[in-house]
Amino acid sequence: MEHPEPKVWAVDGTPGDSVAFGLSEVFPGRVPDLVVSGTGYGPNVAGLATHSGTVGGAVAALESGVPAIALGTGGLAAPDPVTTVNAMDPTVDFAVRPIDRRLRVRARSGPLLPEGVGLNVNHPVVGADGRGTASGVAVTFQDRQPVLAADFTDSGDGTWKVEAGPELRPGARGGDVEAVGAGRIAVSPMNADWNTGPVERAMTSALVAGLRP
C-alpha cells in the first residue's frame, strides 16, 4: 500500500483488495456513501462479469454493506487500446449523472442504493476515436454466454500456455451483450451472492430429501 499524496492511495493487489483496504484503513470507523470500481479496460458483460476484477471490487463493497457501482468501457470486438482509453472519458462522465442527479436525489440523505444491490454499468466504444456518444441507456441483465473461449497449448516442458479468443453468440434479448453491441450503455442491477430463486431451492430440496451423511 502507498499513500503518494493526500486523498490518494495505491494498492498493489486486486480491486477487491483495494476496497478491503479502503474500508478498513482509509475510512476507519465510518462508511463511504458509495464505492465505484473502475472504469476498467473492456466490458464486464456476460461471462466476463463473472471473472472481472472490476466487478469483484464492487462485490467486495456490497459484502460490507456499502453501495457499489462497477464501470466497464469497451466493445465486444478485440479492444483497440487508443479508442478504448478515449471512451473512458464518456464512461466516467455518464457515471456521474445517475449518481449526482438520480441516486442522491432519490436517497434523500439515505442509502444511495437498496441494501445488497449494486449496478454493473458498461459503456461501449462509439465513434472512430472512441469519444462518441452512446445511442441510449438500457436496463439489462447479465447474458449467460461465456463470450471468450480458452485455448490451452502444451509447451512440451511440463507447462501450458493459454490464449483466449472471442466466442460470441447473438445477445439475449434485453441482455447486456445486446445493449453494448448496439452502442447502448448497459446498466445491470447485481447483488453480492450466488443465491437462486424458489424453483431452484425446491429442486435442490427434492434432490437431497432423505439423504444422510
Beta strands, then each sheet from edge to edge (+ up, - down):
strand 1: 2-5
strand 2: 8-10
strand 3: 35-41
strand 4: 68-73
strand 5: 117-123
strand 6: 137-139
strand 7: 147-154
strand 8: 160-167
strand 9: 185-191
sheet 1: 1+ 2-
sheet 2: 3+ 4+ 5+ 9- 6-
sheet 3: 7+ 8-
end
